[in-house]
Amino acid sequence: MTDAWPVVPPAAGTPACGPPTSAPDGGWQVTRYADVRAVLTDPAFVVPAVDAGPPGTLAWLRATVSRFSAPHLHAERRAIGVSALAALDPDELRREAARLTAATLDRAGDRVDVMTELARPVPLRVLAGRLGLADPVAAGTAVAVVAAAYHPGVDPTLLRRADAAVAALLALSPPAPPQVRANLIGLLVQACDATAGLVGAAAHHLLTPAALRATAGIDGGDLLAEVLRLDPPVRATRRVTTAAVRVGGQDLPAGSPALLRFDAANRDPLAFAEPTVFRPGRPGAGPLTFGAGERGCPGDRHALSLAGGMFDVLRERCQRTRAALRHEPHPTLRVPTSLEVSVR
């Protein structure tokens, strides 16, 4: 352990904390911890509506999963995912993720790309298998295709590929009503980039020689919690007002889009002492990366278990190389494209 924890600068594009600010398009950006939490728990803010589509397509999936559901449909659909996750043992997920990570490193040479070989395939393979999909490896590949097109406004080519991937996932899913199968697939899609981004960020910040020495003996869960705060894989989420509402001293008219910046709120000096300093095990408020309120992530424990199992093995056997780090071009996600480590 060290008494001089490093300062972690914010990622490019992270705004400073302050009152909600308006944008030229009529939307609002919310950056302070208390304001973001207030919006997440206020029924006057809802998720933006998505268009429906023919059964078995990406548009159908988005319109059927709890994440994008209107308030009157959300509870029933969320319960499907909550019930499925309740049947999974987080400790068992952690062990299996660690086992697959170790097996991959055993087969690797002296270098391995954490993102392509581990962070993307391993969590999906474990989770898909435990959720009953017939071929977890094929399911993981299809989920990645769906995740790339999951948010509205992507390239039409990605949409066509995603439609085919949704059809493949439905064929691999256990027999159940369409709404149930859609929400099981939704769990996998939500886990895809978020878990990969967490593992990648942890490897980036904590597998350097200096970081490995400084964090020896410190609980991996505390380390991951601080990575989630300072370099969250999900940087923001969107809401829209259903009525005029006041947030952080600003009046937002009905129909106002709001972009909630987790990356800024997690560095709010009113919520975190020395907010730019990496300090695992810090007391007080937790990061908002998993959301809050009725739409908070239902699989936060499972995601942390999967990432924790992988990270335990990585910190024992791997060290970061000096290869350049780049991230996927995405407005609200922060996921490395590749991250090379040497294998000990």
Secondary structure, 3 states (H helix, E strand, C coil): CCCCCCECCCCCCCCCCCCCEECCCCCEEECCHHHHHHHHCCCCEECCCCCCCCCCCHHHHHHHCHHHCCHHHHHHHHHHHHHHHHCCCHHHHHHHHHHHHHHHHHHCCCEEEHHHHHHCHHHHHHHHHHCCCCCHHHHHHHHHHHHHCCCCCCCHHHHHHHHHHHHHHHHHCCCCCHHHHHHHHHHHHHHHHHHHHHHHHHHHHHCCHHHHHHCCCCCHHHHHHHHHHHCCCECEEEEEECCCEEECCEEECCCCEEEEEHHHHCCCCCCCCCCCECCCCCCCCCCCCCCCHHHCCCCHHHHHHHHHHHHHHHHHHEEECCCCCEECCCCCECCEEECEEEEC
